[in-house]
């Protein structure tokens, strides 16, 4: 009889631990929409920085650097359009 009480208590402990772990995971999970929003904000920040670098390179007459920055800008826009195709940069 004592062995069955221990087994039942062990089972309830496992159930409670599983429930607690599931609730913690649900509360701390990063949702896909949140990740996309963060990633798009980072790409847009990179685009602003690249455009500022492009303006500076063009102002200083560094044509080769300006061409490389334009390529980087296009790559960043492509990455943004993969994530958010309805963004104004993608039109």
C-alpha positions in Angstrom: 0.0 0.0 0.0 2.8 2.4 0.8 4.4 1.8 -2.6 1.2 2.9 -4.4 1.0 6.1 -2.4 4.6 6.9 -3.4 3.8 6.2 -7.0 0.7 8.5 -6.9 2.7 11.3 -5.2 5.5 10.9 -7.8 2.9 11.1 -10.6 1.3 14.3 -9.2 4.8 15.8 -8.8 5.6 15.1 -12.4 2.3 16.5 -13.6 2.7 19.7 -11.5 6.3 20.1 -12.7 5.2 19.7 -16.3 2.4 22.2 -15.9 4.8 24.7 -14.3 7.3 24.3 -17.0 4.7 24.7 -19.7 3.3 27.9 -18.1 6.8 29.3 -17.8 7.6 28.5 -21.5 4.3 30.0 -22.7 5.0 33.2 -20.7 8.6 33.6 -21.9 8.3 32.4 -25.5 9.2 34.8 -28.3 6.4 34.8 -30.8 7.2 34.8 -34.5 5.4 38.1 -35.1 7.5 39.7 -32.4 10.7 38.4 -33.9 9.7 39.7 -37.4 8.9 43.1 -35.9 12.2 43.4 -34.2 14.1 42.1 -37.2 12.3 44.7 -39.5 13.2 47.5 -37.1 16.8 46.5 -37.1 16.9 46.3 -40.9 15.3 49.8 -41.1 17.9 51.2 -38.7 20.6 49.6 -40.9 19.0 51.2 -43.9 19.1 54.7 -42.3 22.7 54.2 -41.4 23.7 53.0 -44.8 21.9 55.9 -46.5 23.8 58.3 -44.2 27.1 56.6 -45.2 26.1 56.8 -48.8 25.4 60.5 -48.6 28.8 61.0 -46.9 30.6 58.9 -49.6 28.9 60.8 -52.4 29.8 64.1 -50.8 33.4 63.1 -50.5 33.5 61.8 -54.1 34.3 58.2 -53.1 32.5 56.5 -56.0 33.7 52.9 -55.4 32.6 53.1 -51.7 29.2 54.6 -52.8 28.7 51.7 -55.2 29.4 49.2 -52.4 27.0 51.0 -50.1 24.3 51.0 -52.7 24.7 47.2 -53.0 24.4 46.9 -49.2 21.3 49.1 -49.3 19.7 46.8 -51.9 20.6 43.7 -49.9 19.0 45.2 -46.8 15.8 46.1 -48.8 15.7 42.6 -50.2 16.0 41.2 -46.6 13.3 43.5 -45.4 10.9 42.6 -48.3 11.4 38.9 -47.4 10.1 39.6 -43.9 7.5 42.4 -44.6 6.6 42.4 -48.3 3.9 45.1 -47.7 6.5 47.6 -46.4 6.8 50.9 -48.3 10.5 50.1 -49.1 9.3 47.1 -51.1 7.0 49.0 -53.5 
